[in-house]
Amino acid sequence: MPAQRRLHLGAFMRPVSIHTGAWRYPGAFPDANFNIAHLRRFIRKLEEGKFDAFFMADHLAVLNMPIEALKRSHTVTSFEPFTLLSAFAGATERIGLVGTASTTFDAPFHIARRFASLDHISGGRAGWNIVTTSNPDAALNFGHDEQTEHAARYRRAREFYEVVTGLWDSFADDAFVRDTASGFYFDPERMHVLDHKGEHFSVRGPLNIARPVQGWPVIVQAGASDDGRQLAAETAEVVFTAVNSIEAGRAFYTDVKARVEKAGRSRDHLKILPGALVVVGDSLDEARETRARLDGLVHEASAIAALSIALGVDASSFDPDGPLPEVPHTNASKSGRERAIALARAENLTVRQLAQRLGGYGGLSFVGTPQTIADAMEEWLVTEGSDGFNVMFPFVPEGLDAFVDKVVPELQRRGIFRRDYEGTTLREHLGLPRPPNRFFPDA
Amino acid sequence: MPAQRRLHLGAFMRPVSIHTGAWRYPGAFPDANFNIAHLRRFIRKLEEGKFDAFFMADHLAVLNMPIEALKRSHTVTSFEPFTLLSAFAGATERIGLVGTASTTFDAPFHIARRFASLDHISGGRAGWNIVTTSNPDAALNFGHDEQTEHAARYRRAREFYEVVTGLWDSFADDAFVRDTASGFYFDPERMHVLDHKGEHFSVRGPLNIARPVQGWPVIVQAGASDDGRQLAAETAEVVFTAVNSIEAGRAFYTDVKARVEKAGRSRDHLKILPGALVVVGDSLDEARETRARLDGLVHEASAIAALSIALGVDASSFDPDGPLPEVPHTNASKSGRERAIALARAENLTVRQLAQRLGGYGGLSFVGTPQTIADAMEEWLVTEGSDGFNVMFPFVPEGLDAFVDKVVPELQRRGIFRRDYEGTTLREHLGLPRPPNRFFPDA
């Protein structure tokens, strides 16, 4: 009998809550996203809850949103991932530390070196979320007037990944002999000079740091496009995805796992973790009221803008207190439009309520009791909708504490989540192999 | 009566010892330069000794030295500065954290953001050692076939500094109102868009992080050339220098402080800290024997190479056990040649001993008892040879522990070093003002 599959849980923590109203919720820390003492408390609580990893998204600009929305956003001031995750390495012992680093505006040597250093500092807990940056405001911060087109960004990302992993393999694990008698600190025969010359990069190497504890930090990706799925299938070990329903989750899971096998890899060596906002209550009604109260804190301007984007029409002329009127078909995304309409009907929402739902967080959410949330997560796991979740909290600290104190024990009771860490590295938490060194396969 | 001037002490810790034989010394930790637990112990000890700052040099390549020297070097694997200093922020409370970041191969937005993040994470203890990179091996790691020439590197560095400090000033200190009632997280009127367009950089801004705790992290430089001195006089708050004698120290001090005043700044707002290797013994003889034993661990090939460079002639044909022969004049640096000859005569050194001295560490050193070392440091302070030192340890942990346990109390007894930290930020330790925000002078 095969061992029972278990959930893997990441905590999506930049921002500390994806919900735009989170910082205003009664009892929430308004400055949580930018307070090191609060953040240290959160990651320690997540480690108490045996989470696989703390996950940091990243942005290379004050986000490109209208000023009316921007001035209400708690993401405008944030810590930088390498510095924050390194600070956390000393504050925790087991939880993984996944940071986002873009391949669009940085150099492979810097990225390889910083993740290797974080991996050594944390005893093998680093993960690299590889992204490409399409935000035009970010391009302007790096001297680019025009954004690189999508396919070119992905070609660059692919080569960037090859260079970074090649640099990580600069030294065999046994290179550093430190023989005080002979005076040999390392064996040059166990050092490889990469000498990469490609379309985008020319990088000599070697890296000036020993091979990471994990061989390579865990490779994480979030691309959903065809290019993104293919890159993930070939290179990623964790995929964060934004599917909105269990049906969409299963379709994504089936597609990506098939691509993984086609690429000659084991399907178990890539874990699929959809993002999910989780709102916990002692009763279903209480959880729904919490969600409604939270959505009610979303400013109407941002809310109507989000609804207009979803529907593909200007929603500002709709009666906010009335039901959603008939919406004409447009060239906008059909799935977004249909989802919004279905949501309004299913929950009997007014235009304002629907707009605030989408403006707060329009993606996948589990709103219920510890039992109903565990039911849903178990169904996703058992029916191959996912290998776990990248959990988002509605507000902090309460929403995070509720998940760790109430949902985690219920998952553990069912045997679908660890009761304690069994290894020390992020790879061990995720059940991923340590990659062999391509230049020193014997080491 | 003016307050008594006091020494400022940095600890030069990358590598943990500048001396190439350090890792082989009996009782030393051979892996100290790359062991996070050891390094955490060292910085805590330095904080116990009330040091102003922990200082990390940096290199962007496995150093360009012959393989015979390289394989004996403990610097070949090292932590990256942003990650290591961030890890230290949580392990310490007061000591400053100075990291080196080159302006030659990185983007101002990244550097501004990472130092701002480190400054917030550490509660205002960050310092930026601004360097330009001339190592041709480093250039090859970033796709450059040729090294940029000296003056061009300095022009780029100057503009880089302007952009970074401009980005740090993106927000007024009072910008983040976090008003849960109105929903305004920050006041857009208190945000400045830099819109820099210059010779080397086009950077829009704003930075996506609040203004650093210190306003700006402390600006540190080490340039000794005319360009370097002038840049330091205009922009630096700490200068690390490699002068080799108190006379050279006074000449440098007089020149740079005059340039500072000519640039319209207070001479007290730039601190000059020469690097100095300090070897402590209970007697003068014991200290000298320690130094000789340490120098004896330097490999002859590296030693003779260092001597040849200093003299400007090939020293490999000299009798290693004989005295230094007559050396012809060449086009090489006169001061290096004269210093080597004077050193050999003054201490009656054989060719091998002289070569090992220069190959271990040829710069300024204080070798003696806590009293004679304190005498020397006091003379440098009182006669304006320096404002303190960037201390290098001969080996660790013993050399570092001896300085903190024996030399620091002697300096404190004389009233020329603090008995405890009086402030919480690096600026406060150094007696430096918090820079006003150029865009929000009222804040």
Boltz contact constraints between the chains, C-beta under 6 A:
constraints:
  - contact:
      token1: [A, 24]
      token2: [B, 180]
      max_distance: 6.0
  - contact:
      token1: [A, 30]
      token2: [B, 178]
      max_distance: 6.0
  - contact:
      token1: [A, 30]
      token2: [B, 180]
      max_distance: 6.0
  - contact:
      token1: [A, 31]
      token2: [B, 178]
      max_distance: 6.0
  - contact:
      token1: [A, 36]
      token2: [B, 121]
      max_distance: 6.0
  - contact:
      token1: [A, 62]
      token2: [B, 206]
      max_distance: 6.0
  - contact:
      token1: [A, 62]
      token2: [B, 208]
      max_distance: 6.0
  - contact:
      token1: [A, 67]
      token2: [B, 188]
      max_distance: 6.0
  - contact:
      token1: [A, 71]
      token2: [B, 184]
      max_distance: 6.0
  - contact:
      token1: [A, 71]
      token2: [B, 188]
      max_distance: 6.0
  - contact:
      token1: [A, 72]
      token2: [B, 183]
      max_distance: 6.0
  - contact:
      token1: [A, 72]
      token2: [B, 185]
      max_distance: 6.0
  - contact:
      token1: [A, 73]
      token2: [B, 185]
      max_distance: 6.0
  - contact:
      token1: [A, 74]
      token2: [B, 185]
      max_distance: 6.0
  - contact:
      token1: [A, 76]
      token2: [B, 186]
      max_distance: 6.0
  - contact:
      token1: [A, 77]
      token2: [B, 209]
      max_distance: 6.0
  - contact:
      token1: [A, 77]
      token2: [B, 210]
      max_distance: 6.0
  - contact:
      token1: [A, 79]
      token2: [B, 117]
      max_distance: 6.0
  - contact:
      token1: [A, 80]
      token2: [B, 113]
      max_distance: 6.0
  - contact:
      token1: [A, 80]
      token2: [B, 114]
      max_distance: 6.0
  - contact:
      token1: [A, 80]
      token2: [B, 117]
      max_distance: 6.0
  - contact:
      token1: [A, 82]
      token2: [B, 82]
      max_distance: 6.0
  - contact:
      token1: [A, 82]
      token2: [B, 83]
      max_distance: 6.0
  - contact:
      token1: [A, 83]
      token2: [B, 82]
      max_distance: 6.0
  - contact:
      token1: [A, 83]
      token2: [B, 86]
      max_distance: 6.0
  - contact:
      token1: [A, 83]
      token2: [B, 114]
      max_distance: 6.0
  - contact:
      token1: [A, 83]
      token2: [B, 117]
      max_distance: 6.0
  - contact:
      token1: [A, 83]
      token2: [B, 118]
      max_distance: 6.0
  - contact:
      token1: [A, 83]
      token2: [B, 121]
      max_distance: 6.0
  - contact:
      token1: [A, 86]
      token2: [B, 83]
      max_distance: 6.0
  - contact:
      token1: [A, 86]
      token2: [B, 86]
      max_distance: 6.0
  - contact:
      token1: [A, 86]
      token2: [B, 87]
      max_distance: 6.0
  - contact:
      token1: [A, 87]
      token2: [B, 86]
      max_distance: 6.0
  - contact:
      token1: [A, 87]
      token2: [B, 89]
      max_distance: 6.0
  - contact:
      token1: [A, 87]
      token2: [B, 90]
      max_distance: 6.0
  - contact:
      token1: [A, 87]
      token2: [B, 121]
      max_distance: 6.0
  - contact:
      token1: [A, 89]
      token2: [B, 87]
      max_distance: 6.0
  - contact:
      token1: [A, 90]
      token2: [B, 87]
      max_distance: 6.0
  - contact:
      token1: [A, 90]
      token2: [B, 90]
      max_distance: 6.0
  - contact:
      token1: [A, 90]
      token2: [B, 91]
      max_distance: 6.0
  - contact:
      token1: [A, 91]
      token2: [B, 90]
      max_distance: 6.0
  - contact:
      token1: [A, 107]
      token2: [B, 142]
      max_distance: 6.0
  - contact:
      token1: [A, 109]
      token2: [B, 141]
      max_distance: 6.0
  - contact:
      token1: [A, 113]
      token2: [B, 80]
      max_distance: 6.0
  - contact:
      token1: [A, 114]
      token2: [B, 80]
      max_distance: 6.0
  - contact:
      token1: [A, 114]
      token2: [B, 83]
      max_distance: 6.0
  - contact:
      token1: [A, 117]
      token2: [B, 79]
      max_distance: 6.0
  - contact:
      token1: [A, 117]
      token2: [B, 80]
      max_distance: 6.0
  - contact:
      token1: [A, 117]
      token2: [B, 83]
      max_distance: 6.0
  - contact:
      token1: [A, 118]
      token2: [B, 83]
      max_distance: 6.0
  - contact:
      token1: [A, 121]
      token2: [B, 36]
      max_distance: 6.0
  - contact:
      token1: [A, 121]
      token2: [B, 83]
      max_distance: 6.0
  - contact:
      token1: [A, 121]
      token2: [B, 87]
      max_distance: 6.0
  - contact:
      token1: [A, 140]
      token2: [B, 204]
      max_distance: 6.0
  - contact:
      token1: [A, 141]
      token2: [B, 109]
      max_distance: 6.0
  - contact:
      token1: [A, 141]
      token2: [B, 203]
      max_distance: 6.0
  - contact:
      token1: [A, 141]
      token2: [B, 204]
      max_distance: 6.0
  - contact:
      token1: [A, 142]
      token2: [B, 107]
      max_distance: 6.0
  - contact:
      token1: [A, 143]
      token2: [B, 202]
      max_distance: 6.0
  - contact:
      token1: [A, 178]
      token2: [B, 30]
      max_distance: 6.0
  - contact:
      token1: [A, 178]
      token2: [B, 31]
      max_distance: 6.0
  - contact:
      token1: [A, 180]
      token2: [B, 24]
      max_distance: 6.0
  - contact:
      token1: [A, 180]
      token2: [B, 30]
      max_distance: 6.0
  - contact:
      token1: [A, 183]
      token2: [B, 72]
      max_distance: 6.0
  - contact:
      token1: [A, 183]
      token2: [B, 299]
      max_distance: 6.0
  - contact:
      token1: [A, 184]
      token2: [B, 71]
      max_distance: 6.0
  - contact:
      token1: [A, 185]
      token2: [B, 72]
      max_distance: 6.0
  - contact:
      token1: [A, 185]
      token2: [B, 73]
      max_distance: 6.0
  - contact:
      token1: [A, 185]
      token2: [B, 74]
      max_distance: 6.0
  - contact:
      token1: [A, 186]
      token2: [B, 71]
      max_distance: 6.0
  - contact:
      token1: [A, 186]
      token2: [B, 76]
      max_distance: 6.0
  - contact:
      token1: [A, 188]
      token2: [B, 67]
      max_distance: 6.0
  - contact:
      token1: [A, 188]
      token2: [B, 71]
      max_distance: 6.0
  - contact:
      token1: [A, 202]
      token2: [B, 143]
      max_distance: 6.0
  - contact:
      token1: [A, 203]
      token2: [B, 141]
      max_distance: 6.0
  - contact:
      token1: [A, 204]
      token2: [B, 140]
      max_distance: 6.0
  - contact:
      token1: [A, 204]
      token2: [B, 141]
      max_distance: 6.0
  - contact:
      token1: [A, 206]
      token2: [B, 62]
      max_distance: 6.0
  - contact:
      token1: [A, 208]
      token2: [B, 62]
      max_distance: 6.0
  - contact:
      token1: [A, 209]
      token2: [B, 77]
      max_distance: 6.0
  - contact:
      token1: [A, 210]
      token2: [B, 77]
      max_distance: 6.0
  - contact:
      token1: [A, 299]
      token2: [B, 183]
      max_distance: 6.0
